[in-house]
Amino acid sequence: MKFIVDNIFLIGLVIISGGALLVPYLQQRGSKLTMLQATQLMNTGKTLVLDVRDAEQFTTAHLRDARNIPLKELAQRIGELDKFKSKSVIVVCQTGTQSAKAEGVLKKAGFSEVHGLTGGIAAWQAQGLPTAGQKAIK
């Protein structure tokens, strides 16, 4: 008991830092895929890649064969994706934070296998993975 009383600040620091390490995992919503998992799923040919960024960001760079429906328009345009309900869907946004909202909309519309790309297109590009639609750098 004396040890706990003498080291209460250190024990508190350990508990707080351990909790801080768990926060990102507790905040993740939806099903997330790593870049490797996403690539493997896309290579099966039975996957829809849905980019929910705005059209300008999509034009700059996007994953190969991705369809673009901005997140703010997704609920109204969900009918365009009905023929893909039997496929896996990978939702891509800029950093991986907006994809959870899109996953919810898709699941509510009856899509059963919906995943978000961890880190979004920013992480994809940071790893040097290929994208389509890139503007030439001058």
N, C-alpha and C positions, 0 to 999 in steps of 0.2 A: 504494500500500500504506500509506503514511504517513497518507493521508486516512482510510482505514478504521480504523486503529489510533487516531487522534486522535478519531474520532467514533463509536466502537463503541457507546456508550450511546445516541446518537441513532439509529443504525441498528437497534439492538435494540428501541428504542421504536417505531420505524416498523413493524418486523416483528410485534411483539406487538399493536399496535393494528390492523394489517391483519388479523391472525388473529382478533382479537376481533370484527371486523366480519363475518367469514365464519361464525362459530360458529352464529348463528341459521339460516342457510341450510343448513348441514351437518346440523343437528339435525332439520330438518323431515322427517317421514316421511309417506308416503302422498301422494296427489294432492290438492292444495289448490286451491280456487276463491276468487277474489275475490268481493266482494259483487255487483259488476256481472255477473260470469260466472254466479254462482248465480242471480241474478234472471233473466237471459236463459234459462238452462236451465229454471228453474221455469215461465217463460212459455210454453214449448213444450207443456206439459201432459203430457209423457212422463217425468216425474220424481217420485220418491218422496223426500220430505224426512223424514229420520229423526232425531228428537231423542233423544239418549241421556242427557239429564239426568234427575234424579229427578222423580217426579210433581208434587211441590210446586213446583219451579222451573218445570216445564213449564206448570202451571196459571197461574202468574204472568204469563208471556209466552212466546210461541213463534211460529215462522213460520207463516204461513197454510197450512192443509192438512197440517201436519206430523203424523206419527205418533210416539207416545212409547213407547219401550221403553228403560228404564234400562240403562246399560252393563253393570251387574252381572247383569242378567237376559237380556241379548241372546243369549248362546250357547244358553240353554234355550228361548227363544221365537223362534228364527230361522225356524222353520216357518211362523209367521204372515206372513212376508214372501216366501214362495216364489213367489207370483203376480206379484211385482215384479222377478223376476230379469232380465227383458228390458228393464227401464227403467233410467235413470240414477238413482243414489242420491246424495243430498247428506246427509252426516252432520253434525249440529249438536250442539255441546256448549256449555258456558258461555264458555270462552275459546279454544277451538280446540285444546287440548292433549289431550283425551280422545278426540277423533274418530279419531285414528290407530289406536287400539286397536280401535275399532268397525269401522274400514275393514278391518283385518286379519281380523276375525271374518267379515265379510260376504264378503270375497274368498275366504276358505277355504271358505265355504258355496256358492260358485259364482257370486257376483255379479261381473260383469265390469267394469261402469262405476261405480266408487265414488269419491266425492270428499268431502273435508272442507271445511267453511266456514272460511276463514282468519279468525282472531279470534273465531270463535263468535258466539253471540247477543249477547255484550257489545259487540263491534265493530259488529254490525248495529244495535243500539239507539243506540250512540254516534253513528252517522251519521244518526240520526233516521228510519230506515226502519221501515215499519209492522210491528207484531206483533199477534197475536191473543191474547185471554185476559188482557189487562192488568187489574189491579185498579185501581179508582178511587183517585186520590190525594186525600187529605183534608187 
